């Protein structure tokens, strides 16, 4: 069975690689040292420090496996890979909210890099899906849990 591609910017790929390296080279050793220290404190059957360290070890190892899988399936987004003025993954989009007349700006990114607080929205989100493939001047309607949003695309920048 083929695994789903993970779309990342070059920066997102770099951050995941750095996290993986940190977990492998530093965090693993720190957790192993905590386990060793907790074992030396006596009976591990009733040793909460040991249990905490083992739980942390399981978390770290799980995160390492997750990152390895993501990086194995990573596809780096080449910014500017689409037609000019058309919304594609990795681009910045300026929108006019047709109800409030406010201008909003978003970056369309892969799911792993989405962060609404930084205006980085996933291509799989309702707004992201509605914008992909649309061009400057297009108006889009987006059904979201709070109702319908209506936007006009003002600018697309790769």
C-alpha positions as CSV (number, residue, x, y, z in Angstrom):
1,X,0.0,0.0,0.0
2,X,1.4,3.4,-0.9
3,X,1.6,6.0,1.8
4,X,0.2,9.5,1.4
5,X,2.7,12.1,0.3
6,X,3.6,14.8,2.9
7,X,3.9,18.2,1.2
8,X,6.4,20.5,2.8
9,X,8.2,23.7,2.1
10,X,12.0,23.6,2.2
11,X,11.8,25.3,5.6
12,X,9.3,22.8,6.9
13,X,11.6,19.9,5.7
14,X,14.5,21.5,7.4
15,X,12.6,21.9,10.7
16,X,11.5,18.2,10.7
17,X,15.1,17.1,9.9
18,X,16.4,19.2,12.8
19,X,13.8,17.8,15.2
20,X,14.6,14.2,14.2
21,X,18.4,14.8,14.6
22,X,17.8,16.4,18.0
23,X,15.6,13.5,19.2
24,X,18.1,10.9,17.9
25,X,21.3,12.5,19.1
26,X,20.4,14.4,22.3
27,X,16.9,13.5,23.6
28,X,17.4,9.7,23.4
29,X,20.6,10.0,25.5
30,X,18.9,12.2,28.1
31,X,16.0,9.8,28.5
32,X,18.3,6.8,28.7
33,X,20.3,8.6,31.4
34,X,17.0,9.3,33.3
35,X,16.1,5.6,33.1
36,X,19.5,4.5,34.3
37,X,19.3,7.0,37.2
38,X,15.8,5.9,38.2
39,X,16.9,2.2,38.1
40,X,19.7,3.0,40.5
41,X,17.2,4.5,42.9
42,X,16.0,1.0,43.9
43,X,12.9,-1.0,43.3
44,X,11.6,-0.2,39.8
45,X,8.1,-1.7,40.6
46,X,7.2,1.3,42.7
47,X,9.5,3.9,41.2
48,X,7.5,6.8,39.6
49,X,10.7,8.4,38.2
50,X,11.3,5.2,36.3
51,X,7.8,5.0,35.0
52,X,7.9,8.6,33.9
53,X,11.2,8.1,32.1
54,X,9.9,4.9,30.4
55,X,6.8,6.8,29.2
56,X,9.0,9.6,27.9
57,X,11.2,7.1,26.1
58,X,8.1,5.6,24.4
59,X,7.0,9.1,23.4
60,X,10.4,10.0,22.0
61,X,10.7,6.7,20.1
62,X,7.2,7.1,18.7
63,X,8.0,10.7,17.5
64,X,11.2,9.5,15.9
65,X,9.2,6.8,13.9
66,X,6.6,9.4,12.9
67,X,9.2,11.9,11.7
68,X,11.1,9.1,9.8
69,X,7.8,8.2,8.0
70,X,7.0,11.8,7.2
71,X,10.4,12.5,5.8
72,X,10.3,9.2,3.8
73,X,7.1,10.5,2.1
74,X,8.1,14.2,2.0
75,X,7.6,16.0,-1.3
76,X,9.2,19.5,-1.2
77,X,6.9,22.2,-2.7
78,X,8.7,24.2,-5.3
79,X,7.4,27.7,-4.9
80,X,6.3,29.3,-8.1
81,X,5.7,26.0,-9.8
82,X,2.2,26.9,-11.1
83,X,0.8,29.4,-13.6
84,X,1.1,33.1,-12.6
85,X,-1.8,34.4,-10.6
86,X,-3.2,30.9,-9.8
87,X,-3.4,29.6,-6.3
88,X,-1.1,26.6,-5.7
89,X,0.5,25.0,-2.7
90,X,3.2,27.1,-1.2
91,X,1.9,30.5,-2.5
92,X,0.7,33.6,-0.6
93,X,-2.8,34.7,-1.3
94,X,-4.4,38.1,-0.5
95,X,-8.2,38.0,-0.3
96,X,-11.0,40.5,0.2
97,X,-13.6,39.3,2.6
98,X,-16.8,40.3,0.7
99,X,-18.8,40.6,3.8
100,X,-16.5,42.7,6.0
101,X,-14.4,44.3,3.2
102,X,-11.3,43.4,5.1
103,X,-8.2,42.2,3.3
104,X,-6.8,38.9,4.6
105,X,-3.5,37.2,3.7
106,X,-2.8,33.5,3.9
107,X,-0.1,31.0,2.8
108,X,-1.3,27.8,1.4
109,X,0.8,25.0,2.9
110,X,0.7,21.2,3.4
111,X,-1.1,19.9,6.5
112,X,2.0,19.5,8.6
113,X,3.0,23.1,8.3
114,X,-0.5,24.6,8.8
115,X,-0.7,27.1,11.7
116,X,-3.8,29.4,11.6
117,X,-2.2,31.7,14.2
118,X,0.5,32.5,11.5
119,X,-2.0,32.6,8.6
120,X,-0.6,29.3,7.2
121,X,-3.6,27.3,6.1
122,X,-3.7,23.7,4.9
123,X,-4.5,22.8,1.4
124,X,-6.9,20.3,2.9
125,X,-8.8,22.9,4.9
126,X,-12.1,24.2,3.6
127,X,-10.6,27.6,2.6
128,X,-7.5,26.0,1.2
129,X,-9.5,23.5,-0.9
130,X,-11.7,26.3,-2.2
131,X,-8.8,28.5,-3.2
132,X,-6.5,25.9,-5.0
133,X,-6.6,26.3,-8.7
134,X,-8.5,29.6,-8.6
135,X,-7.0,32.8,-10.1
136,X,-6.8,36.5,-9.3
137,X,-10.2,38.1,-9.6
138,X,-12.1,34.9,-8.9
139,X,-14.7,34.9,-6.1
140,X,-15.1,31.9,-3.9
141,X,-17.6,30.7,-1.4
142,X,-16.5,28.5,1.4
143,X,-18.7,26.5,3.7
144,X,-17.3,26.6,7.2
145,X,-18.8,25.6,10.6
146,X,-19.8,29.2,11.3
147,X,-21.5,29.7,7.9
148,X,-20.5,30.8,4.4
149,X,-17.4,32.9,3.8
150,X,-17.1,34.8,0.5
151,X,-13.8,36.0,-0.8
152,X,-12.4,37.7,-3.9
153,X,-8.8,36.8,-4.8
154,X,-6.8,40.0,-5.0
155,X,-3.2,38.7,-5.4
156,X,-1.3,35.5,-5.6
157,X,2.4,35.4,-5.0
158,X,4.6,32.4,-5.4
